[in-house]
Amino acid sequence: MQEILDLVDQTVVHVNNYLYTYLMIALLLILGLFFSIKTNFVQFRYLGEMFRVLFDKATISPEGKKGVSSFQAFTISTASRVGTGNLAGVATAIAVGGPGAVFWMWLIAFIGAASSFIESTLAQIYKVKDRDGFRGGPAYYMEKGLNKRWMGIIFAVTITITYGLIFNSVQSNTISVALSNSLDIKTWMIGLVLAILTAAIIFGGLKRIANVTQILVPFMAIIYILLALYILIVNIQEIPHMIALIVKGAFGMEQVVGGGLGAAIMNGIKRGLFSNEAGMGSAPNAAATASVSHPVKQGLIQTLGVFTDTIIICSATAFIILLSNQYTGGLESIELTQSALSVHVGDWAGLFVGIAIFLFAFSSVIGNYYYGETNIEFIKNSKTMMFIYRLAVIGMVYFGSVAKISLVWNLADLFMAMMAFINLIAIAMLYKIAMAALKDYRIQRKKGKDPVFYADSIEGLGELEGWEKKPATNKQS
């Protein structure tokens, strides 16, 4: 059995090398730059607006139901973003690609944030009503915006496998490694506990997911950032050298000669994409659940999520590792992060990281599960299919806890590339709709209004299930 798994692992590595070298890196950068230019760099110009709309209250439906708020939708997507990619993925990128990988991780976040704005705004425009409020995402805007249901089904299947199954095995794998290292617990026991906890939450529905993540995500992120700030203050004299190390690793001639430049770019972009998910088509599923007055509001909020994830939390991990000088010792993944923290604050750090990664990664399991759920409902509203999916999620959480580290990460990279490719093609075809929504938002804001969107605010959209038409007395010229 192990020989078969090793063969699968080697095959996936070869496919990944081809995909990322010749396709994904170019596509992510080109489209990210294209969307940045077309929106006049919305990810920077509207930074203040992102914080303003973050705490908008959820709108009330005509039936009197209060939907998911902007902040709750933000935490659902952040729960998926903030996980093993921040603690284990960044460590792996530095271990394999060197300090220069951090620069390329930042770059893909800055550029990809524009892609995140486009995809999340589109998800809001084409969202549909369900029993909890709204649902949506790439599969929905592929069907309703592009009139290509077949494309939506392919994406729905891909994201369900990627997030609900593969990515959740990555999350549980990292939890297992971290806790087994710090507490000396058998991996099968950790897997069993994780499977039971996952089952208890995912059978509770979206409202419970929103409530759990709303509490966990801000708490765990703040504690981790405060610890990183403490380490930066203690090592403040080393910061200029650390920044120089990152820049030198990203552009230094010795990296070009030794082949390290390619490793830095490849691993920085792969781990950056895994962590912040910009353009990948995952965050729009959470963005669509929000009850906001205008689609652009949620587009801005999800863009803020990219910065929160990569520029703040991933950077915190990178700084902790680089200031420890542990990245040349052969360690990788969560073990490197644990070792680096131990250098800074003592041996208790191993246990702290074990607990932190449990909180980060388990909240990601919750968010990942929802992405699969909403896409299964897109394919067919079947209780049987949903029950089978939930059992599969629980099974993969257990599998990841006992599986080989390299296999689950390499599978994640493969399915991540497939998913991102489909979504990027779709948003490239639909970006003008998001641009029209941004124009409508900008005009209303200039008039001092709190922007409100209607189904007929943009010409040619047709019937939109998630939005009402303008009342006759409010028709705008």
N, C-alpha and C positions, 0 to 999 in steps of 0.2 A: 504494500500500500504506500509506504514511504517513497519507494522508487518512482511510482506513478506521480505522486505529488511533486517530487523533485523535477521530473520531466516537464510537468505542467509549468512549474516555476521558471525553468530555463526558457521554455517556449514563449511565455508571457514577457520575459525580459527582452528577448529579441524583437518581439512585436512592438513593445513600448519604445525601444530605442529608435525604431523606424518612424513610429507615429510622431514622437516628440521632436526628433531631429528634422524631419522633412515636412511636417504638417502643422502640429499644434502650436508650437512656439511662434511661427510666422503668422498663423491665423489670429492668435490671441493679441499679438502686438499690433498687427495691421488694423484689425477691426477696432481694437481699443483706441488707437490713435485716431482712426476715422470718426468714431463716435465722439471723442474728446473735441476734435476740431469742429464738427457739426453742431455740437451743443455749446460751443464757446467755453469749453472746459467747465461744464456744470459742476463737476466734482470739487472744484476749488471756489468758483464764484458764488455758489450757494451754500457754503459751509455753515454760515450763521443761520441760514434758513432751516437747515437740517435739524439743528438743536431746537429751533422755535416750534417746529411742527411735531417733534418727537413725543410731546406730552399732550397732544390734542386728544380730546375725549372721543370715544367711539360714537358714531352717529346712530340714531334710533331709526329702525325700519318702520314702514307704514303700519306694520302689524304690532308695533310697540316693543319689538325685541332690540336689546342692546347688543351690538356685535363685538367682535374682537377689536380692542383698541390698537392704535398705532404702536404703542409701547409693547403690548403683548405680542403683536406680530413681529416686532423687532427682536424680542427675546426668543421667540420660536426659531427664527432664522439664525440668531446669534448662538443659540444653543447648539445648532448643527455646525456652525462655523468654528466656534470656540471649543476645541476638544484636543484630540491627540495631535492634530496638525500644529498646534501652538507649542506644545511641550515636547512631543516626540518627533514630529515632522521637521521642525526647525533644527533640532539636534542632528537628525539624519542628514539634512541638507548641508550643514556645516561639516559634519564628519566626512562626507563624501566629496563635497564641492569646495570645502574650505570657507574662510570668512567672506570671500567675494560673493558667495551664494546669497548672503543677506541683502546685498545691494540689489540683485536681480529679483529677489522676493519683494523688496520695496517697489521696484519699478513696475512689476506686473500688477501690484495693488493700485498704484497711482493711475496707471493707464486703464486697467481693467475696471476701475470704479465707474467710468463712463458706460461701459457695457452693462454693469450692474444697474445703473439708473435706467437704461433703455429697457432691459428685460423686466424689471420690477414694475415700471410704469405700464408696460404692455399687459402684464399680468393683472393689474388693477382694472384696466380698461375692459378686458375681455373676461372678467371673473363671472361666475354664475352663482345663483342662490342654492344653498343646501339646508339641511335641517339645523345646522349650527349657526348659519349666517351666510358666509361666502366661501367658495373654494375656487382655485384656478391655478395657472402656471403655464409653462411652455406648451404642454399638450393642448390646452384650451385655446391659446392664441394661434397655434398652428391650425386648429380646426376652424375657428371662427374668423380669424384674421386672414389666413392664407387659403381657407377652404380646402385644407388637406388633412382630413381626419386620419388617413393612413399614416401620415407623418407624425401626427400626435400620438397614435397608438404605439408606433415604434419608440418614440421618446418615452412614453409612459412606462412601457416594459423596461426600457433601459434604466430609467431613474429608479424604478422600484427595485430592480436587482442591485443597482449601484449603491443606493443609500440604505434601503431596508435590509439588504443582506450583506453585501461586500463591505461597505463602510462600517456597518455595525460590528462586523467581525474584527475590523481594524481597531475600533474603539475598545472592544472587550479584550483584545489581545494586549493592548497597551496597559489597560487596568491590571490585567493578570500579571504581566511582567513586573510592573511597578510594585504591586502588593506582595508578590511572591519574593521579590528582592528585599523589601523592607520588613516584612512580617514573617517570612519563611512559611507561607501557606501554600498548600498544593494547588496547582492550577485548576484541577478538576473541581475542587471545592469552591474556588473563586467563581468559576464558570457557572456552577449550580446556583450560587447566590445571585449572580447577575441575571441569570435566566428567570429566576423567581421574581426579582424586583421588576424586571422588564415586563413580565406578564401582568403584574399587579397594576402597572401604570397604563400600558397600551390598551387594555380592555376598558379604560375609563373614559375615553373620548377626548376630543379637542379641548374642551373647557379645562379638563384636568391637566392636560399637557401645558396649556397656556399658564395655568396657575402655578404649576411646579417650576417651570422654567423662569417665570417672572421672579421667583424667589431665589432660585439657585444661581442663575447666570450673573446678575450684578454682584452678588455676595462673593462668589468664587473669583470673579475677575478683579474686584477691588482688592481683596486680600493678596492675590498674586502680584498685582501691580505695585502695591505698597512694599512688598518684599523686594521687588526688583529695584524700586526707588531707593530703598535703604542700601542695597548693594552698590548702586551707582554713586550714592553720596559717600560711602566709605571708600570707594575706589575712584573718587573724582579726578585725581591726578592722572589716572590711566585712560580716561575717556578719549582725549585727543589721539593717543596711540591706537586705541581700539577702532576709532573711525577711520584712521589712516590705513589700518589693517584691512578693513572692509573694502575701501576704495582701491587699495593696491591689489587685493585679491580679485576684484572685479575687472581691473584694467591692466594689471602689471604684466610686463613682457615675459617674466619667468613663467607666468601661467600660460601664456600663448605658446611658448616653446615647449613646455612640459605637457601640454594637453589639458592643463588644469582649468583653463578658461572655459572650455566647453562643459566641463563637469560643474563649474560654478553656475553657469547660465542654466544648464539643464535642471540641476537640482533646486536652484533657487526658484525657478518658474514652476516646476512640478509641485514642490512643497508649498509654494505660495498659493497656487491654484487650489490645491487640496484644502488649504486652510481657509482662504477668504472666499472661494467659490465664485469669484466675479466672472460673469458670462457663462457659467456652467449650466445654468438653468434650474438650480436647486432653490435658491432664496426666493425666486418669484412665486413658488408654491406657498410660502409663508406670507409674502407680501399681499397676495390675493385675498387672504382671510380678513384683512383689516377693513373696518368700516370707517372710511375717511371721506371727506367732502370733495376731494380731488385726487385723481390717480398720481399726479406728480408728487404729492406729499409722501406717499409711500415709496416712490422711486428715490426720493431724497433720503428717506430714512434708511433704506437698504444700502444706499451708497455709503452712508455713515457707518453702517455695519462692517463694510470692507475695511475702512480706516481703523475702526475699533479693533478688529481682529488682527490685521497685519502690522499696521504702524505702531500700535500700542502693545498688544499682548505678545505677538510673535517677536517684536523687537525686544521686549522684556526678557524673553527666553534667550534670544541671541546674545544680548549683553551679559547675562549671567554666565553663559557658556564661554564666551570670548574672554571675559575678565578672569576666568578661572584657569585658562590655559590647559584645560582637560581634553580639548577636541583632537589632540594629536596622539592620544593614548590608546586608540583602537576601539574605544567605546562608541556606541551609536544609539539612536532611538532614546527611549525614556531613561535608560541606564546612564547615558551621558548627562542628561539634565539633573538626575539625582546626584551624580558624582560632582558636578559643577556646584550645585547648591551646598553640598557638604563641605567643599573647600571654603565657601564664603561664611557659612553660619554654623557649621558643626555637623556631627553625625546624625542629629535629629532630623536633618533636612530630607534624608531618604524617606522617612515616614511621612513628613509633610508633603512631599511630592506624590507619594502613594495616595494620600487622602485627596490632594488637589486634583490629580489626574482622574481619580474616581469621580469627583464632582464634575470636572470638565467633560470627561468622556461619556459619563452616564447621561448627562443632559443632552449630549449629542445623539445618543441612542434614541432618546425621546423625540428630538427634532427629526432625525433621519426616518424614524418610523412613520411620522406624519406625511413626509414627502411621498412615501410609497402608498399610503392609504388614499390620499387624494387622487393619485394617478390610477389606482385600481378602480376607483369610483368613476373616473373618466372612461375607462374601457367598458366596464359593466358594473352596475350597482347590484352586486351579488353578496349576500351574507356568507355564502359558502366560500367564495373566493377570498373574502376578507378574513374569514376564520383561518383558512389555510395559510394565508399570508402572515397572519399574526403568529401562528405556530412556527412558520419558517424563520421569522425574525428571531424568535426565542431560540430556535435551534442554531442559527448562525451566531448569535451572541455566545452560546456555549462553545461552538466550534472555534471561534476566534480566540477564546480563552486558552485553548490547549494546542492551537496550531503554531506552525513555524512563522516567525516574524516576517521573513522576506516574502513568503508566499502571499500573505494577506495584503501587504503593502503593494506588491507588484500587481496583484489583481485589481486593487483600488486604482492604481495609475491607469490601467488598461480601460476599465469601465468609465473612469472619469473623462478620459480622452474621447471616447465614443459619445458620451452624453454631451460634452461641451461642443463637439463638432456639429451635432444635429441642431443644438440650440443656437449657436452662433450664426449658422446659415439662416435660420428662421428670423432672428432679430435683425439681420442685415437686410432682409426682405421687407421687414415691417417698421424699420426705424423711423420712417417719415410720420407714422401715426404718433409715436412717442414725441417726436419733435413738434407736431401740431399741438399736442397736449401741453408741452412745455411753453409754447407761445401763448396759449390760452391762459395758463397759470400766470405767466409774466405780466400780461396785459391787466389781469384783475388785481395783481399785487401792486402795480403802478398806480391803480385807481384807489388804493388803500383798502381794498376788499379782502375778506377771507375767501380765497378762491373756492368756487363751487363748480362742479362738472356735471354736465347733463349728457344724455345719450345722443343728443343732436348738437353738441358743442363743436364736433368735428364732422365736416361733410363726408358722406360716403361710408360711414361706419356700419350702417344697417341697424338691425335690432341688437341692443345690448341688454342682456338679462340683468346685469348688476347695477344699472343706472336708470333713473327716471328721465323722461323728456322734460324740456323747459315748460313751465306753466305759461299759459298764453300771456299773462300780464308781465312775465319776466323775460320775454323774448328779447334777445339782444340783436342790434342791427349789425 
